[in-house]
Structures are given as structure tokens and as C-alpha cells.
């Protein structure tokens, strides 16, 4: 009986400690909002809906993905940033890891005002690549990782639905020439290397129109 009671107390204490640790680790969107309104607003908007296609929409993006990108923009331990961008490098230089988690939580909780496809002539090819890929060229379907509707997969693959076609196109081209190289296992670099300019534009347009 004594041993059972002791075990119960131990388990209860462990649960409380675990809950406490989770509470400490949980991001605070309200604090992230304050940073977004001062640091991020000029390029991405206070709610993550950018007014310019050169700057991606962040509203509704997967929280874990946003946090990873923010960390990748920041140089650490004497090593260069995993994702080289002078502007973003300057923006995150003064942010702590907690700040980045809070900002990611804020933007992910906002409602996306989606972009739309502008060139309908590209949609048929874009749809084919998104849904089926191209077996002959070794290009997998985009939907396999980013989802049929482009919603992405938490902590792994970003949401692409409603993103500016111009931004998605620019990132695919950056992956293709190894200018952007923070993709795990070189996955996006390998895929982008097999895509032509026409295919990149087509799939970017299609993604912009997904909902």
C-alpha cells in the first residue's frame, strides 16, 4: 500500500513537472504580435498578409515551418546562416529563440488573404505537376508533400496554397541553382533541378489558386 501510494505521488509529480515544462515551452502569440508590428510589418504586414509579391505571405503558414526559417536566417555559433538573406538576417539578428517562436505562433494564427492565379494558360500543366508529377523526369507530385489543397504538413512541408506565384517561382529557381539550400536531404534542390522555367511558373501559378 505504501509503495503504491509513493508511486502515485511520483507519477503525479512527474505529470505536474511535465505540464509545467510544456507551459514554459509554449509560444505566446501576443508577444509575437508586438514583434510583428514593429520588426516585420514593413515587408509582411502586421498580420502576415504581404502587400508585395517579393515578400511572402506568412499568415496561416505552419508554425513549425516559420520557426525553422527564422532560425535558418540567423547566424549562430560562429557559423553562417543556413539560409542566406541579408535583409532577413538583419531582421532576426536581435531576436531570441523565444521571440522567433512567438512570432511564428502569431503569424500562423492569422487568416491568410490568399493570392490568386493570374495566368490561366499555365494551370493545366501546373495541375498535372501538382497532382501527378512527371514520372519520366523523376518529378514527384507536389501534393505528396504539400497536400492536395496545398495546406502542407506540420513541421515538414510549408503551406503553398494562396502564396504569391512570383514568390514560389523565385524560391524554386533559387533551389534549382543551390542559392537556397536549407531543404532537408536536398529534397527541393533535387526536384527543382528537374523543372524547366515553364514548369516552375506553371506549378507556382497553380499553387497560388489552391484553397
N, C-alpha and C positions, 0 to 999 in steps of 0.2 A: 504493500500500500504506500509506504513512504517513498519507495523507488518510483512508483507510478506518478505520485504527486510531484516529485522532483523533476521527472521527465516532462510533465505537463507545464511546469513553470519554465523549464528550459526552452520548450517549444514556443511558449507564449512570448518569452523574452526575445527569442530569435525572430519571431514574426514582427514584433514591435520595432526591433532594430532594422529589419529589412524594410519595413514600411517607412521608417524614418529616413533611411538611405535613399529610398525611391523619391520621397518628398524633396530631399535636398537636390537630387539629380534632375527633377522635373523642371523643364524650361518655363519661363514666365513671359507670356506674350505681351503683357502690359509693359514690361521693361523693354521688350523688343520693339514695341510701338514707338517708345521715346527715342530709340536709336534710329529707327526707320525715318522718323520725322525730321531728324537733324542730319544724319550721315547719308542716308540712302535716297531721300526724297527727290533730289535734283535729277537723278537718272532713272529711277524705278518707280517714282511716285510713293507717297506715304503708305498706300495700301498695296503696293506691289504691281499696280497696273501702269506700265510704262507708256509714255506718250510717243516714244520714238522706237522704231523697229531695230535700231542698232543696240538698244538696251532691252534685254529680255523681260517679259512679264514674269514676276515672281509670285504673284497672288495664286493661291491654290496649289503651288508646287509642293512636292513631297518634302516634308520637314527634314528627314534624314539626308536627303539629297542636297538640300540647300546648305545644311550644316557642313557636309563634306566639301562642297565647293568653296565655301567661305574659308575653311581650314586650308584648302589647297592653294588659295590665293596668298596665304601668309607664309613668309619665310620663317623657319624655326630651326633651332639648334645649329645655327651656322650654315644651314643648307638652304639653297634657293627654293622658292615656292614651286610646288608641284604643277601649278597652273600659272604660267607667266602672263601677267597683265598689269602693266604699270599703274593704271588708274585704280583697279580693284585692289592691287597690292597696297596702295596708299590708303584706301578706304578702310581696310581691315587691320592695318598696322597697329592702330590703337585699341583694337577690340580684343577682349579676353575670350577664352573658350566659352565661358558662361554667356558673355554678350552675344557671341555667334549663335549659340543655342537659342537664346531668347529671340533674336532677330528671325531665325529660321522658323520658330514657332509662330511668330506674329504673321509673317508673310504666308505661311502655309494655311493659316486660319482665315485668310481673306478670300473674298469671292472674285474669281477671275472674270474680267471683261474680255472675252476672247477675241482674238484677231480672226480674220476670215480669209478663205482662199480668194485670190484675185484673178488668177489665170485659169479659167475653166478648161482650156485646151490641154493642160498638164494633168488633170485629175484622173483620167483613165489609167495612165501609166503609174501615177502615184498610188492609186488604189491597188493596182496589181502588185507593186513592190511591197506595199504595206501589208497586204493580206497573204501574198504568196511568195514574195521574194523572187529570185531568179535562180533556179536550180542549176542551169548551165554555167552561170558565172559564179556560183557558190555564194550567192547573196541570200541570207535567211530572211524570212518575213519579219518586218519591223514589229508586227503585232505580237510576235513570240515573246518579246521582252517588254515592249511598251504598252501592250494590251490592245485589243480590238478597237477600243474607242480612244486610245492614246492616253489613258489615265496613269500609265506607268506602274511600277511595283515598288512599294516602300523600301527604302534603304538600298535599293539596287539600281533601278532604272527610272529616269525622270518622266514626269508628265510632259507630253509634247502637244496634246490637243489644245488648240487655241493659241499656240505660241506664234509669234511673228514668223512668217515663212522666210523672210530675209535673215532673221537671226539663226533659225535652224539651218538654213543653207550655208551661212558663214561658218557655223560650227562643224558641219560635216566636211566642208572644204579644209578647215583647219586640222581636223583629224586626218584627212587624206594625206596631207603633206607633213604630218608629225609636228605641226606647230602647236597643236593641243594634244597633250599626251598623258592626261590624268585618268584615262579609262582603264579599269581593271583588266589585266590579261590582254591588253591591246585590242580588246574586242571591237571598239568602234573604229579604231585605226585600220584594222583588218578589213572590216566591212566597207568603210568609206573608200579604201584604196581600189575597190572593185566597181565603184559607182562613177558613171560619167557625169559631167556637168548637167546634162539634160535630166538624168535620173535623180540627181540630188535636188534640183529645182522642183521636179515633179513630186517627189515624196515630201518635200518641205511644204509645198502648196497644199497637198492632201492633208497633212497633219494639222495645218492651220485651220482647216474647216471641220476637223473632227470635234464631236461633242459627247 
